[in-house]
Amino acid sequence: VCWLSPEQTAGKQKPYLYTQGQAVLNRSFFPGFDTPAVKCTYSATVKVPEGFTAVMSATTWEKEEKDNTFIFKMSQPIPSYLIALAVGDIVSAEVGPRSRVWAEPCLIEAAKKEYDGVIEEFLAVGEKLFGPYVWGRYDILFMPPSFPFGGMENPCITFVTPCLLAGDRSLVDVIIHEISHSWFGNLVTNATWGEFWLNEGFTMYAQRRISTEVYGSAYTCLEAATGRALLRQHMDNTGEDHLLNKLRVIIEPGLWGVNPDDTYNETPYEKGYCFVSYLAHLVGDQSKFDAFLQAYVNQFKFQSITADDALNFFLEYFPELKKKGVDSLPGFEFDRWLNTPGWPPYLPDLSPGEQLMKPADELAELWAADSLNMEAIEAVDISAWKTYQLVYFLDQILQKSPLPEGNMERLSEMYPKISKAQNAELRLRWCQIVLKNNHESEYSKVKDFLHSQGKQKYTLPIYRAMWSGSESARALAMETFSATASQLHVNVQNYVKKILGLEVAE
């Protein structure tokens, strides 16, 4: 249960409360079986002070005016980690026939403008692919800036970072991942946290299926390529044969404590995605595999399952594949996928993304040259590039940094769309580039970004970049942390302290 002081909110006027149950944290909120193996319905009566509103991950909500009491019922069985409550100065706005956005009053206009009409399109494609949306409403709650996660797929109301409010809809597609959890994770759930890939691998696959229908395969392959790069980075950092780089992780005392949160990384997402893509590749026909996914959801809805349940169902559904013994093809054995750490044995073909990657690769090459060919650079029009194409370009620039003397200034002047962006994915990478090039004249952008949000995925890489940078970058890290620590979630505070070599309070 996270209790935020007013300075940790966007409005800075009133305190705020929210719960974060995944993986095994709801035991501190109510007594219950805090395991994803058990599902139940629930009801709650929540009385809050005047001027506050409560919301929960429930199918029906009522408000009793007389003493500001809210009554919630979740009529579908869910695992305990999906029971969620938020209380604060929050208001809502309709953005679709079964969707509203919720936010602090100072953010509600921006949230409505960004998401009006968007969610229903994604939901409709999801239903076409995976079967009925069973949860009734799909609302989004924009959390205070200190919320450390991108999104938490609480049923009926997803909690998300306000970083998604880029002002130009350039990050709306991030919500497709949370919407996909409505089928994979929330409806069909991993029975143990050691098989988290069942939630996340299937969701990544579903997200990319929806994205392909909405945005086409070139853009989706480009997004998947950035995901693969993150997996590569993670495995390089930990070592491929690290025990966490398996899809079936053994969570037991002595190995890394017993907190499943410590096992959270790119592997269940991206290696899991590769495994589901491999299953689709074995089938060899997209519409047949789509039909299988629908049958899988229908077979296991409202249940918690193991990888063996899922894979046995796959083999029963495709008897001809079972007969061929696809579960034990040398090098691609299902057992190897689950129990051997390391790089995925099969990688889906992302070549349709090349048409978007190639121009970005070539442009990055031009910017890394000792003498800049401005004519060639000016000939490339990036005004129509969507977020992941720009992200891919910036990732290439970051790899080539530090750039030759003077190139960084020119790059910044040339592309205000990037260097002055409000889009958090672009800001993250621009800050990393500024630090890698020791470009002190834009340190203020690093500071502003860290003051504006506390998302773990953005905050930690920037502190790592500052700490491995120059003296002045280290000084910036210390100064920024002492100014913003009180706005950060306690876990994020502790991770930053570790990076900066400060004492972590137990």
Secondary structure per residue as TSV (DSSP state, phi and psi in degrees):
chain	resnum	aa	ss	phi	psi
A	1	V	-	360.0	119.9
A	2	C	E	-103.4	120.8
A	3	W	E	-104.2	113.9
A	4	L	E	-100.3	137.0
A	5	S	-	-78.0	162.8
A	6	P	G	-52.8	-36.1
A	7	E	G	-70.8	-10.8
A	8	Q	G	-90.2	1.8
A	9	T	S	-104.3	173.7
A	10	A	S	-76.0	-39.4
A	11	G	S	-80.3	-21.9
A	12	K	S	62.3	16.4
A	13	Q	S	-105.5	-41.1
A	14	K	S	-126.7	152.0
A	15	P	-	-68.6	175.6
A	16	Y	E	-152.5	147.3
A	17	L	E	-132.4	138.8
A	18	Y	E	-147.7	156.6
A	19	T	-	-110.4	150.2
A	20	Q	-	-132.1	106.3
A	21	G	-	-87.6	-33.9
A	22	Q	T	-71.3	132.6
A	23	A	T	-91.8	-51.3
A	24	V	T	-130.7	46.2
A	25	L	T	-106.0	-8.8
A	26	N	G	-74.8	-10.3
A	27	R	G	-64.1	-18.5
A	28	S	G	-87.0	-0.9
A	29	F	T	-111.1	-39.2
A	30	F	S	-156.3	154.1
A	31	P	-	-73.8	134.7
A	32	G	S	-178.0	175.1
A	33	F	-	-81.5	99.6
A	34	D	-	-89.2	65.8
A	35	T	S	-140.3	143.2
A	36	P	T	-70.7	-7.2
A	37	A	T	-71.9	-20.1
A	38	V	-	-111.1	132.5
A	39	K	E	-120.0	145.0
A	40	C	E	-151.1	163.7
A	41	T	E	-89.5	166.4
A	42	Y	E	-151.1	161.8
A	43	S	E	-138.5	156.1
A	44	A	E	-149.5	144.5
A	45	T	E	-119.0	119.8
A	46	V	E	-123.6	117.3
A	47	K	E	-102.2	126.6
A	48	V	-	-127.1	158.5
A	49	P	-	-64.1	159.8
A	50	E	T	-52.8	143.1
A	51	G	T	84.6	3.7
A	52	F	-	-120.4	154.0
A	53	T	E	-125.3	140.6
A	54	A	E	-108.0	142.4
A	55	V	E	-132.8	149.2
A	56	M	E	-139.4	163.9
A	57	S	S	-80.0	71.2
A	58	A	-	-134.9	156.2
A	59	T	S	-81.6	-28.5
A	60	T	E	-127.9	140.0
A	61	W	E	-128.1	135.7
A	62	E	E	-135.0	152.9
A	63	K	E	-121.8	130.3
A	64	E	E	-97.6	114.0
A	65	E	G	-61.9	-36.6
A	66	K	G	-57.7	-40.5
A	67	D	G	-130.4	33.8
A	68	N	T	50.8	52.3
A	69	T	E	-111.1	136.7
A	70	F	E	-112.8	137.0
A	71	I	E	-118.1	126.4
A	72	F	E	-123.1	144.0
A	73	K	E	-136.5	131.7
A	74	M	E	-107.6	112.3
A	75	S	E	-89.1	-7.7
A	76	Q	E	-105.7	144.1
A	77	P	E	-69.6	130.4
A	78	I	E	-134.1	156.5
A	79	P	E	-70.8	155.3
A	80	S	G	-58.5	-31.0
A	81	Y	G	-66.4	-14.6
A	82	L	G	-94.3	1.3
A	83	I	-	-79.7	121.3
A	84	A	-	-140.6	145.0
A	85	L	E	-133.5	139.9
A	86	A	E	-135.9	140.4
A	87	V	E	-134.1	129.4
A	88	G	E	-175.5	-170.3
A	89	D	S	-83.9	83.2
A	90	I	-	-125.8	145.7
A	91	V	E	-131.4	169.2
A	92	S	E	-132.5	163.1
A	93	A	E	-146.0	138.6
A	94	E	E	-71.1	137.2
A	95	V	E	-129.8	5.1
A	96	G	E	-179.2	173.9
A	97	P	T	-62.6	-24.7
A	98	R	T	-135.2	26.7
A	99	S	E	-139.5	137.9
A	100	R	E	-129.9	162.3
A	101	V	E	-104.3	143.4
A	102	W	E	-119.5	141.6
A	103	A	E	-167.4	170.1
A	104	E	-	-64.6	150.6
A	105	P	H	-51.4	-35.0
A	106	C	H	-72.5	-12.4
A	107	L	H	-110.0	-8.9
A	108	I	H	-66.4	-37.3
A	109	E	H	-62.8	-45.8
A	110	A	H	-61.8	-40.8
A	111	A	H	-65.6	-41.9
A	112	K	H	-65.7	-43.7
A	113	K	H	-63.2	-39.9
A	114	E	H	-70.6	-37.1
A	115	Y	H	-111.7	2.4
A	116	D	T	-59.5	120.4
A	117	G	T	79.7	-8.1
A	118	V	H	-79.5	-44.6
A	119	I	H	-64.2	-41.5
A	120	E	H	-61.1	-37.0
A	121	E	H	-61.7	-46.4
A	122	F	H	-65.4	-42.3
A	123	L	H	-61.2	-43.6
A	124	A	H	-63.2	-40.4
A	125	V	H	-66.9	-41.0
A	126	G	H	-59.2	-42.2
A	127	E	H	-66.6	-39.5
A	128	K	H	-61.1	-38.8
A	129	L	H	-83.0	-42.2
A	130	F	H	-117.2	-1.2
A	131	G	-	103.8	178.6
A	132	P	-	-56.8	145.6
A	133	Y	-	-84.1	112.7
A	134	V	T	-92.6	-4.4
A	135	W	T	-93.3	4.8
A	136	G	S	80.1	-90.8
A	137	R	-	-95.8	154.7
A	138	Y	-	-127.7	95.2
A	139	D	E	-102.0	160.7
A	140	I	E	-125.8	130.4
A	141	L	E	-105.8	116.7
A	142	F	E	-81.2	115.4
A	143	M	-	-79.1	166.9
A	144	P	-	-60.8	157.7
A	145	P	T	-60.1	-20.5
A	146	S	T	-80.0	-5.4
A	147	F	-	-57.2	123.7
A	148	P	-	-83.1	-6.1
A	149	F	S	-111.0	165.7
A	150	G	S	-73.1	-51.6
A	151	G	E	-160.1	152.0
A	152	M	E	-128.5	119.8
A	153	E	-	-78.2	45.3
A	154	N	-	-57.8	131.4
A	155	P	T	-60.4	144.9
A	156	C	T	72.5	-28.7
A	157	I	E	-148.4	101.9
A	158	T	E	-77.3	132.6
A	159	F	E	-90.3	126.0
A	160	V	E	-131.9	160.8
A	161	T	-	-71.2	142.1
A	162	P	G	-69.1	-7.0
A	163	C	G	-59.7	-19.1
A	164	L	G	-72.0	-12.8
A	165	L	-	-86.6	79.6
A	166	A	-	-81.9	-15.9
A	167	G	S	92.3	-9.3
A	168	D	S	-137.6	19.7
A	169	R	S	62.5	16.1
A	170	S	T	-76.2	-8.1
A	171	L	T	-120.9	12.3
A	172	V	G	-61.4	-28.5
A	173	D	G	-69.6	-12.1
A	174	V	G	-59.9	-30.2
A	175	I	H	-69.4	-17.6
A	176	I	H	-59.7	-35.1
A	177	H	H	-62.2	-46.5
A	178	E	H	-68.0	-37.8
A	179	I	H	-62.0	-39.9
A	180	S	H	-62.6	-29.0
A	181	H	T	-63.3	-19.0
A	182	S	T	-57.2	-28.8
A	183	W	T	-100.5	-46.7
A	184	F	B	-107.2	103.6
A	185	G	T	122.5	-58.4
A	186	N	T	-83.2	-38.2
A	187	L	T	-92.7	-47.9
A	188	V	E	-112.8	119.7
A	189	T	E	-120.4	145.0
A	190	N	E	-63.7	134.0
A	191	A	S	-75.3	-23.4
A	192	T	S	-136.6	155.0
A	193	W	G	-72.9	-14.0
A	194	G	G	-69.8	-15.3
A	195	E	G	-118.6	42.0
A	196	F	T	-55.4	-25.4
A	197	W	H	-60.9	-25.7
A	198	L	H	-62.3	-37.4
A	199	N	H	-72.0	-53.1
A	200	E	H	-86.0	-36.4
A	201	G	H	-65.0	-45.9
A	202	F	H	-65.7	-36.5
A	203	T	H	-67.7	-40.8
A	204	M	H	-61.1	-40.6
A	205	Y	H	-64.4	-45.7
A	206	A	H	-64.0	-42.6
A	207	Q	H	-57.1	-44.7
A	208	R	H	-74.8	-24.5
A	209	R	H	-68.4	-46.4
A	210	I	H	-62.2	-45.1
A	211	S	H	-60.8	-37.8
A	212	T	H	-64.1	-41.2
A	213	E	H	-65.1	-38.5
A	214	V	H	-85.3	-44.1
A	215	Y	H	-112.1	-7.2
A	216	G	-	92.9	163.6
A	217	S	H	-77.8	-27.8
A	218	A	H	-61.9	-48.9
A	219	Y	H	-65.4	-41.2
A	220	T	H	-65.2	-40.8
A	221	C	H	-64.6	-35.0
A	222	L	H	-65.5	-44.0
A	223	E	H	-62.1	-42.1
A	224	A	H	-65.6	-32.3
A	225	A	H	-66.7	-36.9
A	226	T	H	-67.8	-35.0
A	227	G	H	-64.0	-42.1
A	228	R	H	-64.3	-37.5
A	229	A	H	-63.6	-37.8
A	230	L	H	-65.7	-37.9
A	231	L	H	-64.8	-42.4
A	232	R	H	-60.3	-46.6
A	233	Q	H	-59.5	-45.8
A	234	H	H	-62.3	-45.1
A	235	M	H	-70.0	-32.3
A	236	D	H	-65.9	-38.2
A	237	N	H	-69.0	-40.4
A	238	T	H	-94.3	-20.2
A	239	G	-	91.7	129.6
A	240	E	T	-57.0	-35.6
A	241	D	T	-88.2	12.4
A	242	H	-	-59.6	140.4
A	243	L	G	-60.5	-21.9
A	244	L	G	-78.1	-11.3
A	245	N	G	-91.7	33.7
A	246	K	S	-111.2	157.0
A	247	L	S	-77.9	-30.0
A	248	R	S	-106.8	103.8
A	249	V	-	-97.1	135.3
A	250	I	-	-89.1	116.2
A	251	I	-	-102.9	106.1
A	252	E	-	-146.0	158.2
A	253	P	T	-57.5	146.6
A	254	G	T	94.1	-32.4
A	255	L	T	-77.4	-56.4
A	256	W	S	-150.2	52.6
A	257	G	T	68.4	-161.1
A	258	V	T	-125.5	28.2
A	259	N	-	-98.4	110.9
A	260	P	G	-58.0	-22.4
A	261	D	G	-59.2	-29.0
A	262	D	G	-69.8	-13.4
A	263	T	G	-94.8	2.0
A	264	Y	-	-75.0	120.7
A	265	N	S	-163.4	-168.6
A	266	E	H	-72.0	-21.4
A	267	T	I	-58.8	-52.8
A	268	P	I	-60.2	-30.5
A	269	Y	I	-74.0	-62.2
A	270	E	I	-86.1	-37.2
A	271	K	I	-71.9	-36.2
A	272	G	H	-60.8	-42.8
A	273	Y	H	-59.5	-41.8
A	274	C	H	-63.4	-37.8
A	275	F	H	-67.3	-44.5
A	276	V	H	-64.2	-38.1
A	277	S	H	-63.7	-35.3
A	278	Y	H	-64.9	-41.5
A	279	L	H	-60.3	-42.7
A	280	A	H	-63.3	-38.8
A	281	H	H	-64.1	-38.0
A	282	L	H	-63.2	-38.4
A	283	V	H	-70.3	-41.7
A	284	G	-	80.1	6.1
A	285	D	-	-145.6	114.9
A	286	Q	H	-57.9	-42.3
A	287	S	H	-69.4	-31.6
A	288	K	H	-68.4	-39.0
A	289	F	H	-70.8	-37.9
A	290	D	H	-57.5	-43.0
A	291	A	H	-64.2	-37.5
A	292	F	H	-61.7	-45.3
A	293	L	H	-60.1	-38.8
A	294	Q	H	-64.7	-41.0
A	295	A	H	-67.0	-37.0
A	296	Y	H	-62.9	-46.9
A	297	V	H	-62.2	-42.8
A	298	N	H	-65.8	-39.8
A	299	Q	H	-64.6	-42.6
A	300	F	H	-110.3	10.1
A	301	K	T	-58.5	141.9
A	302	F	T	64.7	15.9
A	303	Q	E	-117.4	164.7
A	304	S	E	-111.6	132.8
A	305	I	E	-131.9	165.2
A	306	T	-	-103.3	169.6
A	307	A	H	-59.6	-37.2
A	308	D	H	-61.7	-41.4
A	309	D	H	-58.0	-47.3
A	310	A	H	-64.3	-46.2
A	311	L	H	-72.6	-35.7
A	312	N	H	-64.3	-39.4
A	313	F	H	-63.2	-40.4
A	314	F	H	-57.9	-46.7
A	315	L	H	-69.6	-34.3
A	316	E	H	-68.7	-37.3
A	317	Y	H	-68.9	-33.4
A	318	F	S	-117.0	75.5
A	319	P	H	-57.6	-31.6
A	320	E	H	-66.4	-32.5
A	321	L	H	-73.0	-37.8
A	322	K	H	-60.9	-43.3
A	323	K	H	-61.7	-36.5
A	324	K	H	-73.3	-10.1
A	325	G	T	69.9	38.9
A	326	V	G	-63.7	-18.5
A	327	D	G	-75.4	-8.5
A	328	S	G	-133.0	32.6
A	329	L	-	-66.1	130.4
A	330	P	T	-53.5	128.1
A	331	G	T	88.4	-19.9
A	332	F	-	-123.2	19.3
A	333	E	-	-54.9	139.6
A	334	F	H	-54.8	-39.2
A	335	D	H	-61.4	-38.5
A	336	R	H	-66.7	-43.4
A	337	W	H	-53.4	-44.7
A	338	L	H	-78.8	-40.1
A	339	N	H	-114.1	-2.6
A	340	T	S	-107.6	125.4
A	341	P	-	-69.2	163.4
A	342	G	S	119.9	-176.3
A	343	W	S	-63.2	142.3
A	344	P	-	-58.6	134.8
A	345	P	S	-67.1	-21.2
A	346	Y	-	-128.7	135.7
A	347	L	-	-119.8	127.0
A	348	P	-	-62.8	152.3
A	349	D	-	-73.5	116.1
A	350	L	-	-106.5	17.0
A	351	S	G	-60.8	-28.2
A	352	P	G	-56.6	-22.2
A	353	G	G	-74.9	-14.2
A	354	E	H	-55.5	-38.3
A	355	Q	H	-62.2	-22.2
A	356	L	H	-96.5	-28.1
A	357	M	H	-76.1	-39.0
A	358	K	H	-58.1	-51.7
A	359	P	H	-60.0	-34.6
A	360	A	H	-69.8	-40.6
A	361	D	H	-60.2	-47.0
A	362	E	H	-64.7	-39.4
A	363	L	H	-66.5	-40.7
A	364	A	H	-62.5	-40.2
A	365	E	H	-56.4	-45.8
A	366	L	H	-60.0	-39.2
A	367	W	H	-75.4	-18.3
A	368	A	T	-90.7	-2.4
A	369	A	S	-72.5	152.1
A	370	D	S	-64.2	-43.0
A	371	S	S	-116.4	127.5
A	372	L	-	-77.0	130.2
A	373	N	-	-91.0	85.6
A	374	M	H	-63.4	-30.2
A	375	E	H	-63.5	-46.4
A	376	A	H	-66.0	-38.7
A	377	I	H	-65.0	-45.0
A	378	E	H	-68.5	-20.4
A	379	A	T	-73.5	-14.5
A	380	V	-	-94.9	118.1
A	381	D	-	-96.5	111.2
A	382	I	-	-96.5	7.2
A	383	S	T	-64.6	-25.2
A	384	A	T	-96.3	-0.9
A	385	W	-	-67.5	133.7
A	386	K	-	-85.9	170.3
A	387	T	H	-45.1	-53.1
A	388	Y	H	-71.3	-22.8
A	389	Q	H	-70.8	-40.8
A	390	L	H	-66.6	-41.2
A	391	V	H	-59.0	-45.4
A	392	Y	H	-61.6	-43.5
A	393	F	H	-59.6	-46.5
A	394	L	H	-67.5	-34.6
A	395	D	H	-60.6	-39.1
A	396	Q	H	-67.0	-42.0
A	397	I	H	-61.1	-42.1
A	398	L	H	-62.0	-42.0
A	399	Q	H	-63.2	-33.4
A	400	K	H	-87.2	-4.7
A	401	S	-	-79.7	154.3
A	402	P	S	-69.8	140.8
A	403	L	-	-78.1	159.1
A	404	P	S	-55.4	151.9
A	405	E	T	-42.9	128.9
A	406	G	T	88.3	-20.3
A	407	N	H	-68.3	-33.0
A	408	M	H	-63.4	-44.5
A	409	E	H	-59.2	-45.6
A	410	R	H	-63.0	-42.2
A	411	L	H	-59.5	-45.7
A	412	S	H	-63.2	-42.5
A	413	E	H	-67.9	-38.3
A	414	M	H	-68.7	-35.9
A	415	Y	-	-123.2	70.6
A	416	P	H	-58.3	-27.1
A	417	K	H	-56.0	-30.2
A	418	I	H	-96.6	-52.2
A	419	S	H	-70.0	-19.9
A	420	K	T	-113.1	16.2
A	421	A	-	-62.7	149.8
A	422	Q	-	-99.1	-6.8
A	423	N	-	-71.9	121.8
A	424	A	H	-63.0	-34.4
A	425	E	H	-65.6	-37.1
A	426	L	H	-73.8	-39.7
A	427	R	H	-62.7	-42.8
A	428	L	H	-53.9	-50.8
A	429	R	H	-72.3	-35.3
A	430	W	H	-63.9	-41.3
A	431	C	H	-61.3	-41.6
A	432	Q	H	-64.0	-38.5
A	433	I	H	-67.9	-43.1
A	434	V	H	-56.1	-44.1
A	435	L	H	-71.9	-41.3
A	436	K	H	-65.5	-28.9
A	437	N	T	-94.8	4.0
A	438	N	T	49.8	45.1
A	439	H	-	-91.1	81.8
A	440	E	G	-63.7	-25.9
A	441	S	G	-65.4	-14.7
A	442	E	G	-114.3	17.4
A	443	Y	H	-57.6	-28.7
A	444	S	H	-60.7	-29.9
A	445	K	H	-68.4	-36.1
A	446	V	H	-63.6	-46.8
A	447	K	H	-61.5	-47.0
A	448	D	H	-60.2	-41.3
A	449	F	H	-65.1	-43.3
A	450	L	H	-70.5	-27.1
A	451	H	H	-75.3	-25.1
A	452	S	H	-87.7	-17.5
A	453	Q	-	-156.2	163.8
A	454	G	-	-131.2	29.7
A	455	K	-	-69.9	130.1
A	456	Q	H	-56.2	-42.7
A	457	K	H	-63.7	-24.9
A	458	Y	H	-96.3	-39.2
A	459	T	H	-69.6	-46.7
A	460	L	H	-65.7	-46.4
A	461	P	H	-60.1	-32.8
A	462	I	H	-71.9	-40.9
A	463	Y	H	-63.9	-37.8
A	464	R	H	-62.4	-42.5
A	465	A	H	-64.9	-39.2
A	466	M	H	-66.2	-42.5
A	467	W	H	-71.0	-26.7
A	468	S	T	-94.7	9.5
A	469	G	S	-96.7	-154.4
A	470	S	-	-74.2	174.9
A	471	E	H	-54.6	-45.3
A	472	S	H	-68.1	-31.0
A	473	A	H	-69.2	-38.5
A	474	R	H	-65.5	-40.0
A	475	A	H	-62.9	-40.8
A	476	L	H	-60.3	-40.5
A	477	A	H	-60.9	-48.6
A	478	M	H	-63.3	-44.9
A	479	E	H	-64.2	-44.9
A	480	T	H	-67.2	-40.6
A	481	F	H	-65.9	-41.8
A	482	S	H	-67.2	-28.3
A	483	A	H	-78.3	-29.7
A	484	T	H	-111.3	-7.0
A	485	A	G	-51.5	-40.9
A	486	S	G	-67.2	-17.8
A	487	Q	G	-88.0	-10.9
A	488	L	S	-91.8	151.5
A	489	H	-	-61.6	144.2
A	490	V	H	-57.9	-37.5
A	491	N	H	-62.8	-42.6
A	492	V	H	-67.0	-40.7
A	493	Q	H	-53.6	-46.9
A	494	N	H	-66.9	-39.0
A	495	Y	H	-63.3	-41.6
A	496	V	H	-65.3	-41.9
A	497	K	H	-56.9	-40.9
A	498	K	H	-62.2	-43.6
A	499	I	H	-60.8	-41.0
A	500	L	T	-87.4	3.7
A	501	G	T	67.8	28.9
A	502	L	-	-95.7	158.3
A	503	E	-	-65.8	134.7
A	504	V	-	-101.7	124.0
A	505	A	-	-71.4	133.0
A	506	E	-	-73.4	360.0
